[in-house]
Amino acid sequence: MSETKRVLLAEPRGYCAGVDRAVETVERALDKHGAPVYVRKEIVHNRHVVETLAERGAIFVGETDEVPEGAIVVFSAHGVSPLVHQTAAQRNLKTIDATCPLVTKVHQEAKRFARDDYDILLIGHEGHEEVEGTAGEAPEHIQLVDGPDSVDAVTVRDESKLVWLSQTTLSVDETMETVRRLREKFPLLNDPPSDDICYATQNRQVAVKAMAPECDLVIVVGSQNSSNSVRLVEVALQAGAKAGHLVDYAREIDETWLEGVSTVGVTSGASVPEVLVRGVLDYLAERGYGTVETVNTANETLTFALPRELRPARTS
């Protein structure tokens, strides 16, 4: 084995447009209204981001009933159900909705198919905030399908009025395997009008797949509760990486992981600030992995406007 130690750095990685918008929403709300600004759930699934915003005066709560009446509450990037909007209105809360527009799109699809009395099979992870928000749009029409193995248990009223939708942060390959099994069981199953798995989730998986076969180890920077980050480790291993680990910070890297390793792949989930990736690259450089080669599989240019309440006033 050659002694050259190198890092393959996946591109794209890190923040997607929806996360960027959500984090900036909390920052702008703090700038405009001062602390405290309440946030329902974690604004995005990243420990560092949540801790940094908490230091600035964001208060993270589990549910809207923990927010004082009349206060400002931001809804996270993962989206909320209509019930959450209702309870917020009952408490006279000033809501700022930081739901990612790509999640909102899935909500609109769910509402439309429910109006047309379809059975909706929502592919996603049980208990994930995004799934709870989407399912809440039409609970009597939606049933969750949590991976290929849960297909056997699915029953529907009318196979000719059946559509699948998905959580935006899943593994593309596993989702398509779930759809394949569903279609074997229900040949008339309809596809969503457009792809539900978000562009950023797909792009990060494609980049990892491209570099994984060359990697003795892939380090994914991201939090344990971040669906898209966890998926990146799975995708790396399936694509041929010899080992893969998820870390929030460089200090969580175990030195034993590097024994006998010449090529380390590095990437980060869609809710991860680049400063954390830099920390990992510095850690690796100190241990002889100074050569960094970028593996670029896509260029991302998408941005989303801030929620209306926080856009700068137009000057005439």
Backbone hydrogen bonds, N-H to C=O, Kabsch-Sander energy under -0.5 kcal/mol:
donor,donor_aa,acceptor,acceptor_aa,energy
6,R,262,S,-2.8
7,V,291,T,-3.2
8,L,264,V,-2.7
9,L,7,V,-0.6
9,L,293,E,-3.1
10,A,8,L,-0.6
10,A,266,V,-2.7
11,E,295,V,-2.4
14,G,268,S,-1.6
15,Y,272,V,-1.0
16,C,270,A,-1.5
20,D,16,C,-2.5
21,R,17,A,-2.2
22,A,18,G,-2.0
23,V,19,V,-2.9
24,E,20,D,-2.2
25,T,21,R,-1.9
26,V,22,A,-1.6
27,E,23,V,-2.1
28,R,24,E,-3.1
29,A,25,T,-2.2
30,L,26,V,-2.2
31,D,27,E,-2.2
32,K,28,R,-2.7
33,H,29,A,-2.8
34,G,30,L,-1.9
37,V,57,G,-1.4
38,Y,72,I,-2.0
39,V,59,I,-2.7
40,R,74,V,-2.5
41,K,39,V,-0.6
41,K,61,V,-3.8
46,N,44,V,-2.2
50,V,46,N,-2.3
51,E,47,R,-2.7
52,T,48,H,-2.5
53,L,49,V,-2.4
54,A,50,V,-2.3
55,E,51,E,-1.9
56,R,52,T,-1.0
57,G,53,L,-0.6
57,G,54,A,-1.1
58,A,53,L,-2.3
59,I,37,V,-2.4
60,F,58,A,-0.6
61,V,39,V,-2.8
66,E,63,E,-1.7
67,V,64,T,-1.9
70,G,91,R,-1.7
71,A,68,P,-2.0
73,V,94,K,-2.6
74,V,38,Y,-2.6
75,F,96,I,-2.5
76,S,40,R,-0.7
77,A,43,I,-2.2
79,G,76,S,-1.6
84,V,81,S,-0.8
85,H,81,S,-1.4
86,Q,82,P,-2.4
87,T,83,L,-2.6
88,A,84,V,-2.1
89,A,85,H,-2.2
90,Q,86,Q,-2.4
91,R,87,T,-1.4
92,N,89,A,-1.5
93,L,88,A,-2.6
94,K,71,A,-2.8
95,T,93,L,-0.9
96,I,73,V,-2.4
98,A,75,F,-1.8
98,A,96,I,-0.8
100,C,77,A,-2.4
103,V,100,C,-1.1
104,T,100,C,-2.3
105,K,101,P,-1.8
106,V,102,L,-1.0
107,H,103,V,-2.1
108,Q,104,T,-2.4
109,E,105,K,-2.1
110,A,106,V,-2.5
111,K,107,H,-2.4
112,R,108,Q,-2.4
113,F,109,E,-2.6
114,A,110,A,-2.1
115,R,111,K,-2.3
116,D,112,R,-1.5
117,D,114,A,-1.9
118,Y,113,F,-2.7
119,D,161,K,-2.5
120,I,118,Y,-0.5
120,I,141,H,-3.0
121,L,119,D,-0.5
121,L,163,V,-3.0
122,L,120,I,-0.8
122,L,143,Q,-2.5
123,I,121,L,-0.8
123,I,165,L,-3.0
124,G,122,L,-0.5
124,G,145,V,-1.6
126,E,124,G,-0.5
128,H,125,H,-2.0
132,E,128,H,-2.2
133,G,129,E,-2.2
134,T,130,E,-2.4
135,A,131,V,-2.9
136,G,132,E,-1.5
137,E,134,T,-1.7
138,A,135,A,-1.2
141,H,138,A,-2.1
142,I,138,A,-1.5
143,Q,120,I,-2.5
145,V,122,L,-2.9
146,D,144,L,-0.5
147,G,145,V,-1.4
150,S,147,G,-1.7
151,V,148,P,-1.5
153,A,150,S,-0.6
154,V,151,V,-1.9
161,K,158,D,-2.1
163,V,119,D,-2.1
164,W,190,N,-1.8
165,L,121,L,-2.3
167,Q,123,I,-2.7
170,L,167,Q,-0.7
175,T,171,S,-2.4
176,M,172,V,-2.3
177,E,173,D,-1.8
178,T,174,E,-2.2
179,V,175,T,-2.6
180,R,176,M,-2.3
181,R,177,E,-2.1
182,L,178,T,-2.4
183,R,179,V,-2.8
184,E,180,R,-1.7
185,K,181,R,-1.6
186,F,182,L,-3.3
189,L,186,F,-2.2
190,N,162,L,-2.7
198,C,168,T,-2.0
202,Q,198,C,-2.3
203,N,199,Y,-2.8
204,R,200,A,-2.5
205,Q,201,T,-1.8
206,V,202,Q,-2.5
207,A,203,N,-2.2
208,V,204,R,-1.9
209,K,205,Q,-2.5
210,A,206,V,-1.9
211,M,207,A,-1.4
212,A,208,V,-2.7
214,E,211,M,-1.6
215,C,212,A,-2.0
216,D,263,T,-2.2
217,L,263,T,-1.4
218,V,243,A,-1.9
219,I,265,G,-3.4
220,V,218,V,-0.6
220,V,245,H,-3.1
221,V,219,I,-0.6
221,V,267,T,-2.8
222,G,220,V,-0.6
222,G,247,V,-2.6
223,S,45,H,-0.6
226,S,223,S,-1.8
227,S,225,N,-0.9
230,V,226,S,-2.5
231,R,227,S,-2.3
232,L,228,N,-1.3
233,V,229,S,-1.3
234,E,230,V,-1.6
235,V,231,R,-3.0
236,A,232,L,-2.3
237,L,233,V,-2.2
238,Q,234,E,-2.5
239,A,235,V,-1.9
240,G,237,L,-1.2
241,A,236,A,-2.6
242,K,215,C,-1.7
245,H,218,V,-2.4
247,V,220,V,-2.4
252,E,249,Y,-1.8
253,I,250,A,-2.2
255,E,253,I,-0.6
257,W,254,D,-2.3
258,L,255,E,-1.6
259,E,256,T,-1.3
261,V,258,L,-2.1
262,S,260,G,-0.5
264,V,6,R,-2.4
264,V,262,S,-0.5
265,G,217,L,-3.3
265,G,263,T,-0.5
266,V,8,L,-2.9
267,T,219,I,-2.0
269,G,221,V,-2.3
272,V,269,G,-1.6
276,L,273,P,-1.5
277,V,273,P,-0.7
278,R,274,E,-2.5
279,G,275,V,-1.6
280,V,276,L,-1.4
281,L,277,V,-2.5
282,D,278,R,-2.6
283,Y,279,G,-2.1
284,L,280,V,-2.5
285,A,281,L,-2.5
286,E,282,D,-2.2
287,R,283,Y,-0.6
287,R,284,L,-1.0
288,G,285,A,-1.8
289,Y,284,L,-2.6
290,G,288,G,-1.3
291,T,5,K,-0.7
292,V,290,G,-0.6
293,E,7,V,-3.2
293,E,291,T,-0.5
295,V,9,L,-2.8
296,N,294,T,-0.7
297,T,11,E,-2.4
297,T,295,V,-0.6
298,A,11,E,-0.5
301,T,299,N,-0.5
310,L,307,P,-2.3
311,R,308,R,-1.3
